[in-house]
């Protein structure tokens, strides 16, 4: 079951450390431990995914955090884009590897799709941050073509509470599963 407080803590902490992260050379940033446990590593894509999922929790006030995020993104635009480009390549490689593993042994990997499709969602969110990445967009088009060969359309595969945050268009790959 989806827990918006976990995403909120990650988003809040990630935004508070965003400037240091953007100015670092690291793609993955270890966030300061918070009361409530260890948080995932910070990346731009992880931050964008948490923010997108938080749309399903309108009771959480995010205005101040969103303002800070937009301010830092604007102030450090070139560092932001550098991280986005780097992460897009890394996430595309992870997604490619999963699809290759699935194609070689569908019965062993189909069940992992609901977790692994996270990479595809993050790639989508990252690509929205840039004017254009022709090579990455072209690679993603090819990966989507491969995915469609084994994709069975159906119901939303993540927690139903999140469905309003991820419309069928453009997030078609969250509405179905892979053939086993």
Phi, psi and omega in degrees: 000138182291136179239100182297336181294329177294312177297322181296316178298317178297313181297314180298313181292318179298316178296321181293335181252008187298317181299313179300318179297312182299326183273358178270172176267357185280139172279323179249129185241124177283118180282152176300136180298142181237160173298122184119000174113175180285141181260158175297163176295144180277132166219162176301315180298319177297320178294316179294323178293315179300317180297318180296317179294327180293345174299337179282355181237071185296346179288343178275126180276119184242003186307313182294317179294318179297319179298315179297316178301311182295324178296312181292322178298319179289315183295321183246043187305316183291322176293320177301311181295324178298316178296317181299314180298315181297314181292323178301316178297316182295316181290325178295321178295318178298316180294316177302314181298318178297313181298323177294316177299316179298315182298327181280332181210073184304320182295335180269342188239345184301322181295339181277351185307313182302331176274318185289334181294348175305322180298319180295320178297314181298318178301316178302312182295322179293316181298332177292343183275351185238155176299321180175140175230080187309316183293316180292319179296321178294318178297320180293322177300318178293318178295322177296323177299316178296316180300315183299334180296333183239008185273134177247107180301148181187215183276166178298130189267348175266183179308128183305333179299334182273346185307319180297339179276348184227086182297150180305324174244109027255003187268046183304327184287353174267357182247070180150191183210178178267149174296134178286000000 
